């Protein structure tokens, strides 16, 4: 890959920077509730109306089909401008539900759902994890019994991020009675307004209610909503998780570099107990240097990954490697900032807009669990990339 910017790419950066400067919301994103969901819809609608929606989607499905380097430029400019680019309510739809439908969906599913995702009309959530099937997803118990032209769903899902605001859900259920592990599963599009669905919010240590437990009581979903094949849901789900752990993190991967630069500036004005600046302390300077080196490595990995995807390659287990690297670096950065600020850092009143650094620190713990724990990512890498023998 030629890493030198062409004149066309420089012009694209200037255009993206100017548009973001003129259009990013002037008010902070609400911390929760319907106001937050409406903020997300409005921002996605603005992107859509101005021709910036679906930058990594193929043009034939309404996206921009941007080159690898243009995608990097866009996310870098979003991070630089402080623009919303990693929003949960639109993230699920844009970064893995939409791509999964593109890869595995029927023409009718693509025609109905993809335009609504791009325009912000449809918000999505994920229904994979269960109370006893989180990291071990293959042990899920929620059932989908075939009854005529419908699946009848019964069971419970948990960690359903922003499920109370979602219009649709990517839902994984067991449709073959008596099946075990990854066999007999089905990936289905669930209308979150269907009768029999109850969403119960869970308040977290961050002070929000973004995650939920979702109950299904004889919920009827048309068989036409199955993505892939009945009983072939594991394969479809692996495509989803590949996008989630790979391309789904591209915005965060590149935003990390901007956060490191902010931490370096913070170290240049933060005094430690002895009176010296944090940037002059050899320990803090070394930790900052290592984290910045890791973010540069992540950027290089991102460029390589996007290039492979543009050639039609699926993220596969490489997505796990990227997720592990990004979440680990983000956690190290947040811990470094906490160590610099000391007791002052503990002030938090459940408002991320007033205490963004503390919120990032709390979120860094969630980050290593959401989308599959770091331990699971290491197991995938060991098994599928390094081909190490399994422990007996």
N, C-alpha and C positions, 0 to 999 in steps of 0.2 A: 504494500500500500504506500502511495506517495503521501507523506505527511505534510507537504508544503501546500498552503492554501492557494487555490487558483483565484484569478480575478473574479470569477463567477461566485466562488464561495465567500470571498471577502464582501462582495455586494450582498449576498444572502445574509451574512452576519449583520451588516449595517441595517438591512431592511428589518430583520427580526428584532434587533436592538431598539430601533426606533418605534416599531409597532408596540413592543412590550412597554416601552417608556410611556407611550401615549395611552395604553389601554389597561395596564394592570389595575386591579381594584385599589382604591385609595383608603378604604376602610379594612381593618383586619378581618380575617375569616371568623365568623361566630364560633364559639367553642362547642356548640352542640345544638340539638333540637332541629326543628324544621327550618329555622333561619339558616343553619349551617348547610342543610341539604339544598335549600333554594339558592344560596350563594354558589354552591358547586354547579348546580344546573345552569345558573346565569353565566358563570365563567366558561363552561363548556359551550354554551350557546354562542357566546361572543367569539370564541375560537372558531366555531363552525361557520358563523356568518362572515367572518373575515378571512376564511380560507386557511386556518391553521390547525384544523382538527385532524386527528389520525395521521400524524407525521410518519409513523412507521407502518401504516397500513398500505396495501397495494392500491394503486389508483383505480383499478377495476371495481374496488369495493368502497370507493368514496374517499380513500385516504390520499395523502400527498405523495406517497412512494418516494420519499426523500432518500438521497444517497446516504451512505454510512456517515460520512463526514458532516453532511448537513444536519443529520439527527444529533450528532455530538454538539455541533454549533448551537442548535436550538436549545438543547438542555443546558448548555453552558450559559447561554444568555438568559434563560429562565432563572437559573441560580443567581446570576449576577444581578438581575433586576428584582429578585425576591418575589417572583411571580408564582402563583399556585401551580404546581406541576406534579405533586405526589399526593393527591386527594383521594381518600379511601372510597368515597361514594362513586367517583368516576373511574378510579384506578382499576377496580375489579372488572368493570365493563370494557374499558379501553385496552388494558394490558394483558388480560388473559381470557375473559369470556368471549370478547369479540374475535381475537385471533384463533381461539378454539373453534368457534363457529365457522370462521373462514377456512380453517384446515379440515374440519370434520362435519360441518353442518350441511343440511339439504339446501337446495336453491330457495325454497320457500322460507326457511329459517333465516337465510342470509338476507333475502329481500325485505323481510319484516323487521328484523332486529338490528342489522348493521346501521341503517340510516338513523334509527332512534338512539343508538349508542353514541354515534358521532355528534348528533345535535344536542345531546344532554337531556333529551326527552325521557330516556330510560336510565335509571340508576340500578345497579346490580349489587348483589352480595353473594357470598359463597357458602354452600351447605355441604361441606366435606367432613369436618371434625365432629366427633360426638363425645359425650361425657367419658366414655371408656374406649374411644378410638380417635386419639389426636395424632400424635406422631406415628402411631401404628395404624395408619389409615385403613389398611386391608382388613382390619378386624371390625369394621363398622357393622351395625345391626339394623339400621333403619330399612324397612322393607318397602318394596313396590310390587304389589300383586297385580298381574294383568287381569283386567275385567272388561271384556269387550274391547272397545277402542280406547280404554283408559288404563293408567296405572293408578292404583289406590295406595297412597303413601301413609305409613304409620311409623312413628319413632320420634327421635329427638336429635337435634344438632346443637352444637355449642360453638362459642367464639364466632358467631355470625356477625361480622363487623358491619355496622350500620344497616342491619337487616330491617330495623323499624322504618327506615326511609326508602328501602329498595323497592323497585317495581318488579324485578325478576331476580331469580337466583339460579346459579349453577349448582345443581343438586346431584349428589352421588348416592344411590340406593342399591340395596341387594334385591334383585328381581328373580333369582333362581333359588327356590326353597332348598335348604339343606346345603347350599354351596358354602365353601370356605375360602378365606383369604381373598385374593384378587379375582377369583373366578365368580361369575354370576352377578357382577355389578353392572349398573347402567347409569350413564350420565344423562340428565334430563333437565330441560328448562322449566323452572317452576315459577308460576305467577304468584307473587307474594300476597296478592289480594284474594287468592282462592279460599273458599270456605274451609274451615278446619285448621287453619294456620294461626298459631298464637306466638307472638314474639315478646319475650321477657328480657328487658335490659339488665345488664350487670354493671354495677359501678366499680371502677378500677382504681388503683392507687394514683392514677393520673388525675382523678377527679371527674372523669367523663363517663358516659354510658354508651360508648361506641360498640362494645361487644354485647352479644345477646345469647340467650338460649332460645331455640326455636322448636316448637312442638307441632307435630303433624298428626291429626286425628281424622283418618279416612279422607285425606285430601286427594281429589281426583285430578290427574294431569293427563291430557291427551297423549296417546302414543306418538302423535305427530311431533311432540316436543322432545323426543329422544334424539340426542346428538351422537352420531356413530351408530352402533348396533346395540340391541338389547343383549345383555350379557357381555358386551365388549367395552363396558364403561371404564375398566382399568386402563386400557390403552388410551382412551380419550382423556382420562384424568391425568395420565402422565404427560400428555401434550400440554394440558392446562398448567400443571406444576412446572413443566419445563419453561413455559412462558413466564410464569410467576417468579421463578427463581432466577431466570436469565434476563430476558428483555424487560420484564416488569420492574427491574431494579435500575434500569439505565439512568433514569432521572436522578435517583438517589446516589448512584455511583458518581455521577459528575458533580452533583451538588456538594458531595463530601469535600471536594477540593476547595470550593469556596468557603466552606465551614472551617477548614484548616487555616486558610488565610485569615479568617476572622479571629481564630484562636491565637494566631501569631501576633496579630495587632493587640489582642487582649493581654497577651503576655508582656507586651511592650509598655503597658500602662498599669499593670497590676503589681503591687508591692507585697512581698512575702513578709512573714513575721519578723525577720531580721532587718527589714527595711529595703532590701535590694529588689530590683525588678525581676520578675519571673523569667524574662527572656535572657537575663544574665546568669541564671542558675544553670549549672552544667547538666543537672538531671532533667529539668524541664526542657532545656534546649535540645538534649539528645532525644527525648521522647517526642517532641514536636518534629524533629528531623525525620525520625523513623516513620511517624504517621504520615508525614507529607510524602515520603518516598513510597509508602504503601498506596496513597491516593494516586500517585503518578502511575504506579503499576496497574492499579484498577482502571485508570483511563486507557492505558495501552490494551488491557484485556478487553475493555468495552469496544474499542475500535476493531479489534480482531473479531470479536463476537458478532458485531453488527455486520461486518463484511461477510462472514460465513452465512449469516441468516439471509443476506441479500442473494446469496448463491443457492438458497433453498434448503440450507441445512437447518435441522431442528436443534434447539439448545441442548436437549438431552441432559446427561449428567454434568456437562460443563456448567449448566445453570446452577447446580449445587455448589460447585467450586466458586462461582462468582458470588453467590449469596453468602457463603461462609466468609469470604474475604471482605465483603462490604459490611456485613453486620459486625464482624470482629473489629474492623477499623473504626467504625462509628462508635462502638462501645469504648474502645481505647481512647478516642478523642474526647468523649463526654466525661470519662473518668479523669482525664488530664485536666480538663477545665474545672471539674469539681475540686480537685486537689489544689489548684491555683487559688480559687476563690474562698476555700475553707468554709467556716460557719455561715458566712453570708449566702452561700449557695443553697443552704437548706430552706430558705424562705420560699414558700410556695402556697398559693391560695386557690389552687384548682383553675388558674387562668393562664393558659400557655402564652397568651399575648403579653402578659405582664412579666412572666418569668420564662422566656423561651429557652434559656440555657438549662434550667432545672428540668423543664419539660423534656428536652432532648435527652438528658441524663436518665430520667425515668423511662422514656420510650426506648432507650438503647437496650434495656433489659427485655422489653417486650419483643424487640426487633430480632433477638436471637432465638425466639420461640415461634413467632408468627411465620406462616408459610413453611413450617417444618423446622424442628429444632436444629441447632448446630451439630448435635450428636448424630442426628439422622443424616444431615448433609455429609458428614465425615464417613458415615457408613456407605452412602451411595457412591462417594468418590472412591473409597477403598474397594468396593465390590465391582463397580461398573467401569471405572477408569484405570485403577491400579491392578485390578483382578487379583486382589489378595485373598488368601483362603479364609473362609469363615471360621470363627472360633467354635469349637465343639462344646 
